[in-house]
Amino acid sequence: MKNIFGFLTNILKRILFGSFPAKDLTKIYNYHNVPGLFETSGQPGKQQLKLLAKTGYELVINLAPNSILEGAVINEAEIFDAEEVEYIHIPVDFNNPSIKDFEDFVSNIERHKGKKIWVHCAANMRVSAFVYKYRRDVLKLTHNEIVSDMKAVWTPNKTWRAFLEERGPA
């Protein structure tokens, strides 16, 4: 319930307050700092996207599909191109996450190591699961070391638990 209410509230806030300058990236919906890697969140508003550029982010990865409901209706590519920030869009179907999407995510993270990275989707649920899987399967961290970061955002449903159990090449 927390995520559904928060998700809808975030959409409303972006519509009503989207033109006001953003001052604090930690106020983005479901913001989470992944220790030693990068920061993550739900869908930032237009002004928050501009703040990402102004605060030195070199790469933004978006895992949300293009849909009005999920909030990816802002032309992020255009905003980041103007700000000279690299933008990568990997549209992940919430009801059918794939190993191919995860492999694309891993490839981009590995290719940009050492850069200041922000990763987001609509509610930070896709992202937290991908980050958990990345840390477990690629960085070889244990479940107990990393599960609290995912659970700070959500507890995956049946579809996402099955995805997390898959062991594809990474």
N, C-alpha and C positions, 0 to 999 in steps of 0.2 A: 504494500500500500504506500509506503514511504516513497518508492520510486515512481509510481504512477502519479501521485499527487505532486511530487517535486517536478516531474517531467512536464506536467501540464502547467504548473506554476511558472516554470522556466520559459515555456513558450509565451505565456502571457506577459512576463517581464520583458522578454526580447521585443515584443510588439509594442508595449507601452513605453518602455524606457530605452529602446535601442539607439536613439539618437543622442543620448546623454554621454559625455565622455566617460570612459572607464578608468578607474584608478587602482583597482586591486584585483589581480588575476585570481587570487584565492577565493574570490566571491563568485566565480563561474560555477554553475551548477555541478555538483558532485566532484569538485576539485579534489585531486589527490596527488601528493608527491610520492613517487616511487623511489625509495632511497638508492642513491648512486646511479640512477638511470635518467629519468626524465619526469616531467609533470604531465598529468592527465586530467580530463574533465569531460563533462557533458558538452552540449553544443554551446559555444561562445556566441555572443551577439556581435554585431558588426563592429562596434567600438572596442569590444574586448579583443577581437581579432587584430585590430590596428594596434592595440596596446601590446599584444604578443610581439609584433614586429618592433615596436619602439623599445621593448625591454630585452632585445637581443636574441630572440629565438631565430635559429637559422633554418629550421625545418618544422613543418606542421604536417602531421599525418591525420587524415580524417577517415574513420571507419564507418561512418553513417552513409546510408544510401541517399540519393537525391529524392526527397519526398517532403511535402508540406508538413505532414504529421510529425516526421522525425526532425524537422527543423533545419535541414540542410538546403534551405532555399536561398541563403545568402551566397553571393558569388565569391566564395573564398579564394578561388584561383585568381580572380581579378584583383582582389584586395592584396593578396600576398605578392602577386607579380609587381604591382605598383610599389610595394614596400621592399622588394628584392629579397623575399623570403621564399625558400623552396617549399612547394606544396604538393603533397601526394595524396590522392584520393583512392582508397581501396573500399568500394561499397560492399559491406558485409550484410547479407540477408540475416536479420535477427532470428528468423525461424529456420534457417538452414546454413549455419556457419560452415565454411569448408576448409579443408587442409590447404587447398590452393591459396585461399585468402590469407591464411596464417603464414604460409611460405612467402607470399609477397610481402607481408608485414616484416617477417624476420629478415628477408633480403634487404629491405630498405633500412631497417634498424642497423644491421651489420655494416651496410655500405656507408652509413653516416655516423659511425661511432666517433665520439669526440666532439660532436656538434651539440648545440643546445637545442633539444627536441621537445615539442609538445605533441601529445597524441590525444585525440578526442573522437567521440561519436555523439549520438543524441543524448545519452544519459550516463555515459562512462561504464556501461555494463559490458558491451562488446570489448571495449579497450581493457577493462580490468581482467577479463577472461583471457584475452590474447597475451597480456603482460604476464599473467600467472603462468600460462603455458610456455611462453618464451623463457621466463626465469627458470622454470622446472626442466624443460626439455633441452634448451640451448645452454643456459648458464649453469645447469646442473645443481640448482639449489633445491633444498628439500621442501616438501609440502609445509611442514611446520614453520619453516623460515619465512614463507611467503604468503600463506593463505590469508593472514590477517589483512594484507593490503587489498585483496579481492573482496573479502567480506566487509571491509570498510565501506564498499560501494554497494554490494548486493550478494545474495546467495544464489548461484546459478540454478536455473530451472532444469527440467529433465533433458531438454534439447542441448543445453550448454554443458551439462554434466557429461553427456555422451560425447560431445565434441572434445572436452578436456581429457577424456579417457583415451581418445584416439592418439596413436603414436605414429605420426607421419614423419618423413625425413625432414629434418630442420637444419 
